[in-house]
Amino acid sequence: MNGAEFIAATAAILFMAFLAGWFTHWLISRITRVTRSDMDDLDKMAQELHHAEEARDEATSYFQQREAELTNKLSQTEAELEAAMDGLRTSRTEAEELRAYIERVKQA
C-alpha cells in the first residue's frame, strides 16, 4: 500500500466516521426535540401550579385566622364557665347558710 492509497483509505474512514457521528447527532436531536406544544403544556402546568399554590396559601391563612378566632372564643367561654361556677359555688354556700339559719330559728 503506497502513500496515496493510505491517505485515501484514511480519508474514507474519517469521512464515514463523520457521517456516522452526524447521523447519530441528528437522530438524538430528533428524538429529544422539545416542540412548541410541549412548551405550551409546560407553561399551562406552571400557571396551574402557581394558582394551586396561591389557593393553598389562602386556605392556610384562612384556617389560621379561624383557629385564632375559635381559640379566643374558647378562652372566653372557659372564663365565663369559671365565673358561672364561682357564682354557683357562692350561691350554694349562701343557701346552706340560710338553711342553717332557718333551722336555728325553728329550734329556738
WOLIN-V242002 format. One record per residue. N is the residue number from 1. RES is the residue in three letters. NEAR is the number of other ideal C-beta (glycine too) atoms within 12 Angstrom. Layout:
n;res;near
N;RES;NEAR
N;RES;NEAR
This chain:
n;res;near
1;MET;9
2;ASN;8
3;GLY;9
4;ALA;10
5;GLU;11
6;PHE;12
7;ILE;13
8;ALA;14
9;ALA;15
10;THR;15
11;ALA;14
12;ALA;14
13;ILE;14
14;LEU;14
15;PHE;14
16;MET;14
17;ALA;14
18;PHE;14
19;LEU;14
20;ALA;14
21;GLY;14
22;TRP;14
23;PHE;14
24;THR;14
25;HIS;14
26;TRP;14
27;LEU;13
28;ILE;12
29;SER;12
30;ARG;12
31;ILE;10
32;THR;11
33;ARG;13
34;VAL;13
35;THR;11
36;ARG;10
37;SER;11
38;ASP;13
39;MET;13
40;ASP;13
41;ASP;14
42;LEU;15
43;ASP;14
44;LYS;14
45;MET;14
46;ALA;14
47;GLN;14
48;GLU;14
49;LEU;14
50;HIS;14
51;HIS;14
52;ALA;14
53;GLU;14
54;GLU;14
55;ALA;14
56;ARG;14
57;ASP;14
58;GLU;14
59;ALA;14
60;THR;14
61;SER;14
62;TYR;14
63;PHE;14
64;GLN;14
65;GLN;14
66;ARG;14
67;GLU;14
68;ALA;14
69;GLU;14
70;LEU;14
71;THR;14
72;ASN;14
73;LYS;14
74;LEU;14
75;SER;14
76;GLN;14
77;THR;14
78;GLU;14
79;ALA;14
80;GLU;14
81;LEU;14
82;GLU;14
83;ALA;14
84;ALA;14
85;MET;14
86;ASP;14
87;GLY;14
88;LEU;14
89;ARG;14
90;THR;14
91;SER;14
92;ARG;14
93;THR;14
94;GLU;14
95;ALA;14
96;GLU;14
97;GLU;14
98;LEU;14
99;ARG;14
100;ALA;14
101;TYR;14
102;ILE;13
103;GLU;12
104;ARG;11
105;VAL;10
106;LYS;9
107;GLN;8
108;ALA;7
